[in-house]
């Protein structure tokens, strides 16, 4: 038995309160080496009287990666206290006793030592990681306001172009605005959308608005506060939530704070609001690039017009927290998406969480982090992150064809095992965005491939997001190419209908897809697999073929599918899938 592969950590993603008085426990072992794991558990104070160390509860093998198996169990305790350890048995019949103080022979004299056990000393409800209940049932639609719809011609920029008349660049404008979003709420409602994620709407000189100048005003090219208030109210009337984009890592160079630093240098009252090595701030432009060289101050990436904020400064903290609470209090927004969240200090995000949840206890806090994010997801900062690391595995298999099915599954599992299930249930799942090439472009125009990948993403844990226009067949390369104008004249109606049906499926079985167990069957050589999702009395089986023809027995009531033929059995062609209810 590989003792080095055995791992557990108390009060972490390996042992946490999931619901009130309900604890989830995980254990890691070497892959395909362990036959069974039993949890030995009970109240520390009844150890001698009840001798509960003589009993075991079987754990379920819930996840597998290329190197490890992961076992899970749910337990409760009548007095909200739990001591526990593990009995691990391999396929040769060897057993060990895994405890807080190490691995021992499975002997009763070891089991009867009460000081060896892991502990959850008390089920502290105040410390439990809580999520907004509405998020797992939400289907998001991300809108880049400047490119969605021009609803008010009177606020167009001076150099506005005819809608969709040119390729998108970082400099051109087409007149999209918040009135345009209001005008298309019926469209979004018909599609089935229940959450709108807006890229930044605050005053800024660029078309993307990530170079904020005034956080308290809506950019005049997008409208004004009254228009935004109307948008939120009308969205809420339709059962849609609204999430704004907060750029708290940096300011725009046109902001009065940065301009004061440019004017007064070290004597500016805002000098310590930024990370400046020497005065005056300076840089060397790179011709044809938005980046620069020889910067003597910190910025987002190497973009000189986005100076980085010093969030250790108490004045900066007060400034940003006031902004965050203002838009909740005054406009009743439902979430903050936090740009470049990984480059802001943890101390600030802890303060941020407390401030915004005091305003609205079920506000959704979403960080833009593209890598493993455990530190931000301990329950005292964010609810979730934009789940790029998770969905990268999906794209690598379906779109890039660079990994096998098993590698995709292992990669997805590895990401989910980093976090408590509360986070997995509200992780923001997406296959494209304003920062990536569009899904249709990644699929090289293959709509069948796009539909297959999108469907697979929609049946995973987490809250799914559609980038505006994916349902209309929009194409676009990497930023700024992905930020094309929405096609309202000739959208792909077939793809729209498909997306509408997919969203309806997700909403109909949201509990199964958000909370259900996962069981995989796959064939790497044939590039075929099935995923069974089960929750309470509901069981959904999804079978996909990304290889050649596949025939499999009909199992249940067909809910959704593509590229299949039904004649007693289902025959799936390339990019075919069938989703059934058993």
N, C-alpha and C positions, 0 to 999 in steps of 0.2 A: 504494500500500500504506500502510495506516495504521500507521506506526511507533509511535505513542503507545499503541496497543493491545497491542503485543508486550511480554510480561512473563514473567520467570522469577526465582526467588530460590533460591540454593543453600542446602542444609541447612535445609529448611523443608518445608511440605506440598507444595512443588513439586519437591523432590529429597530423598529419604529412603530409608533402608534399610527394606525391607518384610519380608523374611525374611533369614536369615543369608546374607550375601554376595550378596544380590539387591536391587538398587536400583530404585526407581520414579522416573521423571522426568516432570514435567508442563510444558507450555508454554501460555501464553495468547496468543491472537491475536484480531483482530476477527472478529465473526460473519460467516460466509458469504463471507469475502474470500480465504482461503488455500486453495489446491488441495492442497498437500502440505507436510509438514515432515520433514526428514531429520535424524537425530542423528549427529553426527560425534564419535567418542569413542575413547579408548584410554588407555594408561598414559603418563603424562607423561614417564617416563624412557626410553620407547622411541619417542618422537615422531620423532626424526630417522632412526633406523634402520628403523623399520617404515613410516614415512610414512602412518600410518593416517588422517591428515586428508584423504586422497583418497577415502575410503570413507564411505558413509552407510547408516544403518538407518532404514527408514520408521517414522514414529510414527503411531499410530492416533488418529483424532478420537473421543474417548471421551465428552465432555460438551459440551453447548451451553446457554447462557443467552440472555436477550434481547439481550445486547450482545457476547458473546464465545464463541469456540470454545476447547476445551481438548484438547490432544493429549497422549498418554501412551505410554510405552514402559517395558519392564523390561529391565535390563541387569545383567550381572555383570562381573567383572574377575579374571583369573587371579592377580594380585598384590594384589587388594583396593585398588587405587588407580584413580581415574578422572578424566580431564580430558575436557571435552565442550563442544560448542557446537551451534548449530542452523543448518541451511540451510532457509530459508523461501521458498516459491514461490507466487505468487498466480495467479489464473486468466488473467491476461494474459501469463504467462510471466516476470514479473519475479522475481528472486531476491535475497535478502539473506543476509548472514552475521551471526547474532546471537550475541554473545559477552559475556563478563564485563565488557568495557570498552565495550560499545555495539554499534550496528548499523553494518555496513560493506557495501560492494559485495561480491558473491560472486566474488572473484578469488583465484587460487591464492596470490598473494603474501601475501594477508591470512590465508588458511587456514594458511599455513606459519609464522605467528608463534605460537610455543608459549605465550607469556605472555598471550594473549588469552582463553584458555579458562576456563570455569567449572571448579571443582574439587570433588571429594570426595576429600580428601587420603588418607584411609584408611578402610576399612570398620570402624569401631569397634563391635564387637558390644555392648560395655557401654553404648553410647549409643543403641542401637536401641530404638525404642518397642515394648515388649512388652506383650501382652495375655494375660489368662487364656484358655487354649485352650477351656475349657468354655463360655464365655459365648455365643459365636455360635450354639451349638446349644440354648440355653436358651429356654424359653417361660415368662415370668414371670406371677405372679398377685399383684396388690397387695391386701393386706388391711388394712383399718382395724379393729383388733382389737375395739373397743367395739361394732361393728355387724355382726360376722361371724356369731358363734354363741355362745350362752351354754352352756358346757359344765359349769360349776360354780356352782350357785346359792348356795353357801355364801359366796362372796366378793363377792356383789353389793353395790353401793353402797346406802346407806340409802334413797335416794329413787328406786330403780330403777323403771322403768316396764315394763309388759308389752311383750313383744317386738313392735315395729312398731306399737304402739298410738297413737303420736303422730308428728307430723312431726319430723324431727331439728332440734335447735337447737344452739347452742354450749354450752348448759348442761345438757341432759337426758342421762340415762344409761339404757341398756337391758340392760347386764350381759354384753356380749360379753367373752370372755377367751381366754387361751392354751389352756386345756383344750378350748375350742370349736374351735380350729384343729386340735388333735390329733384330736378326734372326727371332723373332716371331711377328714382326710388321704386316706382311701380315695376320697372324692368328687373331690379334686384329682388323685389318681393316675388315676382313671378318665377324667377330663377330658383328661389328658395333660400336666399342668403339671410342669415340672422346676425351677422356681425360685419361692420364696415371698419377697416383699418385704413386710415388716411395718412399718407406721407405728410411731412410738415406743412402746416398752413400759415405759419407766422411770418411776419414781415422779413423779407430777405431779397437780395438783388437777383439771385439765380432762379432758374426755372425749377430746380429741385428743392430749394428752400432749406437745405441743410447748413447754410451759412447764416444763421439767425441774427437779425438786427434788433428786433423788438418782440419779445415773447408775449407781450400783453395785447398785441394787435394782430388781427387777421391781415394777411398781405392784401393790399388794396386791389391787386389784380385777381384775387380770389373772391373778394367781396368784403364783408365787414362782420362784426360780432352778431348783428341782428340776423344776418343770413345764416351764420353758423348756428345760432340758437334755433332758428327755424329748422335747419337740417337735423339737429339732434332730436328736437321734439317730434318731427314727422317720422324720423327713423324709429323712435321709441313707440310711436303709435302703431307701427307695423311690426313690432316685436323685434326690432333690430338694435343691437348694441353699437356704440361708436367708440373707437379707440384712436387716440392721437399719438403722434410721433414726437418725442421729447429729445432734443439735441442738447444734452447737458455736459458733454465732453468738451465742447469748444463753442466759441462765439464766431460770428461773422466779422470780418475785418472792418466792415462799415459801421459796426456798433459804436455807440458813443463812448463806451468804456475803452475799447481798443484805440479809438481815435484820440482819446485823451492821453493815453500812454504814448502814442506817436508824437503828440504835441508837447507833452511835459516830461517825458522820459521817467527817470526814477522818482521825480517829484510828483507824479500823478497819483491821486488817491487810489487808482486802480492798478498800480504797478505790481502789487502782489496778488492781483487776481489771475495772473498768468505765470507761466514758467519761462522767465527771460534770463538768459545767461549774462547779457551785457546790454548797455544802452548806447545808442538808440537801436531798436529792433531792426534787423536788416536781413537780406537774403539776395541770392543771385538767381534771376529768372532762368528757366530752361525754355528756350524757344520752342513753340508748338506744344507745350505741356502745361497742365495746370499745377504741376509740382515745381519745386525750386531746389537749389543747392545752397550750401553755406548758411543755413538758417541759424541764427543765434537765439532762437526761442522755439519752444515746443509747439507742435501743431498736430492736427489730425493728419496722419500719414506725413507727407512732406508738402502739404498744400498751404502756402503762406497766408491765404486769406481765411484760414480757419485756425486761429490761435487757440491753443489748449487752455482750458480753465483750470485754475488751482483750487480744486474742491476741498483741500485741507484748510483753506482760508474761511473763517467763520462768516465773513460778509458774503462770500460767494455761496456758501451753504444756505444762508438765510434768503438770498436772492433767488436761488433755484427752488427752494422748498416753497416759497411764497407763490411762485409761478405754478408749480405742480398742484398746489391746493386750490389756487384761484380757478382754474378751468374745471375742476371737479365741483367746487362750491357754486360757481356762477352759471355753469352750462350743463352740469350733470353728465359729464362724460363717463364712460364705463371702463376705460382702460388707458394705460400709458405703455407705449412701446418705446424702449429706451435705447437710443442710438449709441453705437460704440460703447456699450455698457461695460465691457471688460477692461477699458482703459480708465475707468473712474474708480476711486478707492472704495473699499468695502464699508468703511465707516460711514461715508455719505449715503450709500444705498441702504444701510440699516436705518439711518435717520429718515430717509425718503419713505421707506415702507411704513414706518410708524406715522408719519405725517399724512400720507394719502389715505391710509386705511382708517384713520380717525375721521376723515371727511366722508368716506364711503367704504363700508367694511367689506363689500363684495367687489371692489375694484380689482381688475385684472392687471398684474404687473409683469410685463414681458420684456426680457432683455435681449438685445441683439448680441449674441455670442455664437461664434461659429465652431467652437471647439468644446471639449469636455468642460462642464460648468458646475461641478459639485460645490465649489466654494460659495457660489451665488445662490444655491438651491438647498440650503440647510433649513429653510423655514423662516429666516429673519431678513431676507432680501427680496428675491423675486419669486413668483409662482412658477415661472417657466422661462425657457429661452426659445428663440427661433431655431427649430430643430434641424439645422442644416446637416449636422454630423450624422443624424439618423437617416434623413432622406438621401444623403449622398450614397448610401449603400443601395437604395432603391434605384437611383439613376445609374449607378455603376453597373448594375445587372441588366435592367431593362433597356436603357438608352445607350450606354457606352459599350455594353457587352464585354466588359473588362474583368468581371468576376463571375464565379459560379453561383448557383442558387444557394448552396450551403454557405458560401462566403458572405452573401447578402444577409442571410438569416443570422449568422454569427455576428456580423457587424451591427445589425439592428439590435440584437439581444445585448451586445456589449454596451451599447449606449443606454439602453433601458435599465441595465443593472447598476449604472452609476447613480441612480436616483431612487427616491421613494416613489411608490406608485402614484401618489397624489400628483407629483410633477409629471409623470408619464401621461396621466389622464388629461392634462391641460397643456402639454407641449405643443408648440405652434408648428404644425407640419406643412411643408410647402415644397413644391418642385421647381418653382421659379419665382422671381421677384424683381424689383427695380435694380437689384445688384447682381443679377445673373442673366445669362442668355435665356430667352423664352423657351418654354417646353416644346412648342412646335418646331422651333429651330433645332433644338437638341435632338429631336426625333427625326430630323431631316425631312420634315413635311409629311411623315407617315402618321396619318390620323389614327390608324388602328393601334399602332405602338403607343401613341399618346394616350388613347383611351384606356389601354391596358395598364399603363404605369399609373395613371391618375386614379383608376379604380382601386388598384392595389394600395395606394397611399390612403385612400378614403376608408379602408376597412381596418386601419391600424389604430392603436391607442393614440390619443392626442386629438387636438382640435384642428381640422383641415382648413387650408386657405387656398383660394384661387386668386391668382394675379389677374387683374382686370384684362379682359380680352382673350384669356386662354380659352374660354368657352366660345369665342367667336373665331378662333383660328389664327390669332395674331402671331406674327413671327418677329424676331428681332435678335440681333447678336448681343454681346456683352454691352453693359452700360457705356454709352448712352443709347445704343441701338435698341435695347429692350423697352425703352420708354417711348414707344410709338403712340401715335394718336389712335384712340379706340375707333374701330370701324363700325360706324352706325349705318352706312349706306349698303354694304354688302357683306354682312357677317355670315359665318358658316352656320346655317340654321340646323343642319343635321348635328353638328357638334354641340350647339346650344341645347337642343332637345336631349341629347345624351347626358350632358352635364346636369340638366334639370332633373332627369331621372336618377342620376347617381346621387345627387344631393337628397332627393326624396328617400332613397334607400338608406342613406346614412342617418337621416333624421328618424325614419321608422324604426331602425334597430340601433339607435344611439347607445343604449345601455350595453348591448352585446359588444359593439365595437369599442366602446370606451372602457368597459369593465371586465369583459369576458376573458377566460383562459385562452391559451394559444397552443395548438397542437399542429406540428408540421409533418408532412410526408413529401419527399422530393426525390428526384432523379437528376443528378447533375449532368449525366451524359445526354439524356433526352431533353433536358431543359424544361421539365414539367414539375409542377408541385401543387399541393393543396394545403390550405390553411383552415383549420377548424376553430371557430370562435364560439365559446359557450358561456352563457350567463343565466343562472337559475334554470328555468325550463326551456329557454331558447337556445337553439344550436344552428349556427350558420356555417356552411362549408363553401369555400371559394377555391376553384381549381383553375389553374393558369397553364397555358402552353406557350412557351417562347421558343420552342424547337419545331420539330416536324409533327406529323399527325399523331394524335393521341385519342384512344378510345377508352372510356371508363364507364362503369355501371351507373345508371341513373339512381340517385339516392333519395331525392326529396323534391319539394316544390320549387321550381325554378323562379328566382326573383329577378335576375339580371344576367345579361350575357352578351357575348360578341363572338363572331366567327365560329359558330357551332352549328351542328346538324343534329336533329333529334329524331331517332328512329329506334325506339327501345332503349338505346344507349345514347350518350352524348359523344359526338366526334368533334374535337376542337382542332382547328387549323392554326397556323402561325398567328400569334397574338390573340388567340382565342381564350375566352374565360367564361365560366359559368358560376354564378353564386346561387346557392340553394338553401332552403330552410328545411331542416330535418324534422 
